Amino acid sequence: MPTNIDIKPSAGMTRTEIRASASLASIFGLRMLGLFLILPVFSIHAHSIPGGESATLVGLALGIYGLTQSFGQIPFGVASDKFGRKRIIVIGLVLFAIGSFIAAVATDIVWVIVGRAVQGAGAISAAVTALIADSTREEHRTKAMAMVGVSIGLTFAGSMVAGPLLYNFIGMSGLFMLIGFLSLSAILVVLLIVPDAPAITPQRVSFWEILGNAELMRLNFGVFALHVTQMAMFVVVPVALVQTAGIPLSAHWKIYLPVVVASFLLMLPPIFIGEKRGKMKQVFVAAIVLLLLVQIGLSVVLSQAAPHWLALVTLLLAFFVSFNILEASQPSLVSRFAPGAARGAAFGVYNTLQALGLFCGGALGGWLAQHAGASSVFVLGAGLTVAWLIIAISMKNLPRRSPLQKAAVA
């Protein structure tokens, strides 16, 4: 059936595709802002409120966001298939704002945990990603997902810089209030800026069909492994930059910002070439190999008594290149393997595993670093990456479709 994005397949992204991708990527970045912005300061702030002396409760306050996200992704994704993407996204943003305001007025660590849990309950990632897939043609979908990857990376880098600065001016309550008001502003973006997606022909797709799809399961394991590795790494790397490389916390933004920006520039050629030549599987597998080499390299470098800061920065750059390629390409592949009428459900499962990866990575990374040393964190990451590589090697390759094939699907 024709849609409002049906133009010549060889053309670049339309204005509608760009508007949809950019506006939805900004909303996705907001979701990650709720996770990242407090990371540099919360463990220090927690000592000033009742219950904050408990490292367990502080860790729970940080991690419960990802845990409740994981519970909500599938229901929100399925609901977006039935009731419309935009409606579900707005509901999720309202929950996110309510949770932010609860945390802002919290007088002890328990109420911060409650607020963070409500924040995470607004699990709109599946609906947002499905709407991006609905709104873009297949040959441009990885570019659209790359915008999401850019928003996540810039949010992370920006949070490392802005978090401590904002905390000094407006405090932790002000940070949570700011996040809440940004969430309410995002509702206006959804209603006024995000274009309506093309209609999809109704289909009856069993949820068990989604769970039983081998290609989707490969990607679900992959996103879990990727985010366990990411969160576990950043339990150890900031400490290593301070203690072994001699870079003070206040200067870490000077490392993260150029590394993240450079990684975006380096990720684009492989993605564009892979899309153009139908070689995304090869690009995908190569990025997993690079991720594995980074884990091995970090394990070796941090086992040294005085590792050079340049070695750490080089490995961080390689990590972000691989991370950004995988973060951009995996959702695109999910959208291609999943039936159009069940994309919300497919992304619900996918984002559930992503959120569980964030939660498990932080918890396992902290436990391993405390009981078995920093190098053990990268042994965990390397083990998961090897398993992922074995699974990914046999995945199906999806070459770029010919114009006739794309016209037939439209």
N, C-alpha and C positions, 0 to 999 in steps of 0.2 A: 504494500500500500504506500502511496506517496506520502512524504512528510515535508515539513518546512525546511529540512536541511538537505533535500535531494537536489544536488547540483552536479556538475561534471566531476567524476571521481578524481580526476587529476588536479582539481583545484585545491588551493590551500583551505585552511579553516575559515568558515564564514564568520561574519560579525556575530551572528547568533551563537555559534559554537564558542567563539572566544568569550563572549559575555557570560554565557552559562558556565564555562569552565573556570574563568577567573573569579566570578562572584561566588561560586560554590567552593572553590579552593580557599577563598578568604574565610568562609564559614568553617571549613575543615580546620584551618589554621587557628581559629578562635577556640575550637575544641581542645587542640593541643596546648593552647595558651593556658587553659585551666590546669593542665598537668605540669607544664614547664616553668611558668612564671614564678612559682613559689619554691622551686627546687633549690636555688642558691641560698635561700634565706630562712626557710621554715624551720629546719632543725635547730637553728640558733634562736629564732623567735620563740620556739616552743618552750624553752627554759623559763620564759617569763610568764607562762600561764599555768594554772593548776593542772597537774597530770603530765605536763610536758617534760618532766624529768625521766619519764619512762621511754626508753628507746623503742620498745615494742609498740607503744601507742603512737609514737611519732611515725614509725614506719607504717603502721596501719593507716594513719591519716594520709600519708603520701600514696600508699598503694591501693586503698579501697576504691579510689576513683576508677582505676582499671578493672577492679573486680566487679563492681556494679555495672560498668560498661559491658563487660562480658555477658552478664545476665540479660541485659536489655537488647543486645544487637539483633538476635534472631526474632523476638517478638516485634521490634520496631521495623525490621526489614520486611517481614511477612506482611505487617500492617500497611507498609508503604506500597506493596503490590496490590492490596485490596482497596485502600482508601485514598491513595494518591501520595506522591512523594512530599509535596510541599506541606500538606496538612500535618504529616507526621514530623517533618523537620521543625515546624513551628512549635508543636507540642514539646519536642525535645529541648528546644532552646528556652522555652518557659521553665521547664524543670531545671535546666542548667542555671538559669538566673536565680530561681528560688534557692537552690543549693548554695550558690555564691553568697546570697544575702544571709542565709543561716550561718555560714562560716564567718561572715563579716562581723556579726553581732555575738559570736560565741565567746563565752567567758571561761571556758576550760577546753581541754583537749578532746573530751568526749563529744561536745557539740561541734567542734571542728570536723571530727570524724563523720558525724551525722550530715553536716553540710556537704562534705566531699562525696559522701555516698549518694546524696540526692543529685549533686552535680553529674556524677557518672551515670545515674539512672536515665538521664536524657540522652540515650544512646542513638544518635542520629547518623553515625558514620556510614552505616549500611545504606540508609536512605539517600544520603548525599552522594555517595559513590555511585549508586544505581542511577540517580538522576543525571549525573555527569555522563554515564554510559548511554542513557536514553537520549541525551541531547547532542551526541557527537557521532559522526560516522566512524566506522571501524578503523579506517586508515589513519585517522587523526586521534584515536582514543588514547594511545600511549602518551601523546603530547599533552592531552588534557589531564591525564593522570600525573604527568610530570609536573604540571602546575600545582597539584596537590602536594607532591613531594617537595617542591620549592617552598610552598607555604609552611610545611612542617619544619623544613630545615631552617628557614629564616626565622620562624617562631622560636625554635630552640636557640639559635644563635642570639637573637634579639633578647630572649628571656635571660640569658646569661649576663647580658649587659644591663638590661632595663630593670630586672628584678631587684638587685641591691640598691640601685639609684632610687626607684620608686618607693622601696621600703623605707629609705631614709627620709623621704618627704611625706608619705601618706600612711606609713605603717602597714601592718598585715591586714587590718580591717579595711583600710583604703584600697589595698590590692584586690581583695575579694569584692568590694563594692564596684571597683572599676571593671572587673571581669563580668560582674552581673549586668552592669549597664551596657557593656559591649555586646553581651548576649541579646539584650532587648533590642539594641540597634540592629543586630543581625536579622531579627525578624522582619524589619523594614526592607532589608536587602532581599530577603526571600520573596516577600510579597510584591516589591516594586521593581526590582532589578533582574532577578533570575527569570529568564523566559520560561514559558510553559513548554514542557517536553512534548515531542511528537506522540500521537496516540499509538498504542501497541495493541495488536489484535489479541483479544482475550484467548487464553489457553488454559487448559486444566493440567497443571504440573504438580505431581506429588512431591511433598517435602522429602520423602524418602528417596525419590529420584535424585534430588540435589545431594543428599548425604551419600548416596551410592555412586556418584560420579567420580571415577578414579582421577580424572584430570583435575577436578576441583579439589579433591582431597590432597593431591600433591601440593597445590598452591596453599591450602589451609595449613598443612604442616610447615610449609616454607615460611609463611608470615609469622607463625608461632616461633620458629627457630630464629628468624631474623630479629624479632623484638625481644626475645630472651637474651640474645647476644648483645643487642644494643643497650638494654637497661643494665645488664650485668657489667658490661664494659664501663659504664659511667658511674658505677659504684666505686671503681678502682682508679680510672684514669685521672679524675680531678685531684685525687690524693697523690697520685704519682707525679703529676705536674708540680705540686707543691713540695712534696717531701724528697723526691729523687731528682727532679729537674730544676728545683729551686725557683719556680715561677709562682709568685704570690697569687692568691685567689682573685685579688682585685685586677690582675693583669690577664686573666684567662680569656677574657673577651678578645684580646689581641691575637690569641691563637684560634679560637673558634670561628670568629667572623671571617677572616681571610680564607681559612680552610673550607668552610661551608660554601662561600662564594666561588672559590676555585673549583670545588667539586661539582657544582652545578654546570660550570663551563665545560668540564671534562666529561660529564655524563651525556651531554647532548649529542656529540658525533656518533657514539655507538648506538644510541637509540634511533637516531635518524637513519643511519645506514641499515640497521637491523630491520626497521619498518619498511624502508624503500626496497630492500632486496629479499624480503621474506626470510630473514635470518634471526628472528627474535629469540628462538630457542638457543642458538649459539651464543648470542649476547648474554642471555639469561644465565646460562651455565657458566660462562666466563666470569660473570660477576660473582657467582657463588664461589668459584675457585679463588678469586681475589679476596673475598671475605675470609676464606679459610687461611690464606697466606697471611692476612692481617692478624688473625688470632694466634697463629704460630709465631709471627714476628713479635707481637706484644708480649707473649709468654717468654720469649728469649730475651728481649730488651729489658723487661722489668725484673728478670732474674739477676741482672748485673747490679753491682753495688752502686754505680753512678752512671746511669744511662744518659746519653746526650739528648738534650731537648729536641734537636733536629730529627733524631730517629723517631721520637714519639710523634712529632708533628707530621712527618712523612707518612707514618702508619695511620695517623688520624685522617689524613687526606685520602689515602687509599681506602680506608673504611667508608668514608662518606661518599666516595665515588661509587663503590659497590652498593652501599645502602640506598643511594638515590636511584640508581638504575633498577634495583630490585623493587624499591618502593613504588616506582612509577610503572614498571612493566607488569607486576603481579595483578593489580586491579584490572588492568586492560585485558589480561589473559582470562581472568574470572568472567569479565563481561562477555568474552567471546565464547567461552565454553558453556556458560549458563543460558538456559532458555530466556528469551526476552521478557516473558510474562512472569518469570520467577527470579529476576535479577536481585530484587530486594531480599528474598530468602537466601540466595547464594551469597550475597554480600553480608547478610546477617551472620551466617556461619563463619565466613572469612574474618569479619571484624571481631567476632567472639574470640577466635583463636589469636587475633592480634592483641586484644585487650588482655587475655590470659597470659600471653607472652610478656607483656609489659609488667604485669603483676608478678609472675614467676621469676622473671629476670632480676627484678629488684630484690625479691626475697632470697632467691638462691645465690645471687651475686654477693649480697651482704653476708649471708651465712658462710659461704665458702671463703670469702676474704678474711673473715674473722677467725675461722677455725682451720683453714688449710693454706692460707696465703694468697697473694694477688695472682700468682701464676695459675692457680687452680681455676680461677674464673675464666681464663682463656682456654684452659683445657676443656671446660664445659662447652664454651662457644665452639671450639674446634670439633668436638665430638658431635654436637648437633649439626654443624655445617657439613661434616662428612656424611652423616645420615641423609641430609637434605640433598647433597650432591648425587648420592646413589639413587635417590628417588627421582630427581629431576632429569637425570641422563636419559631415562626412558620415556619422558613426557612427549606428547604429540607436538609436532611443529605445525604452526598455523601460518602458512605463507600469506603474503598480501594477496587479496582476492583480485581477480580480473574485473574490469568494468562490467561485463555481462553478469558475473556472479553477484556483484554488489547491487546491480539494478534489479536482479531477480529477488533479492532479499528485501529490498526497500518496500 
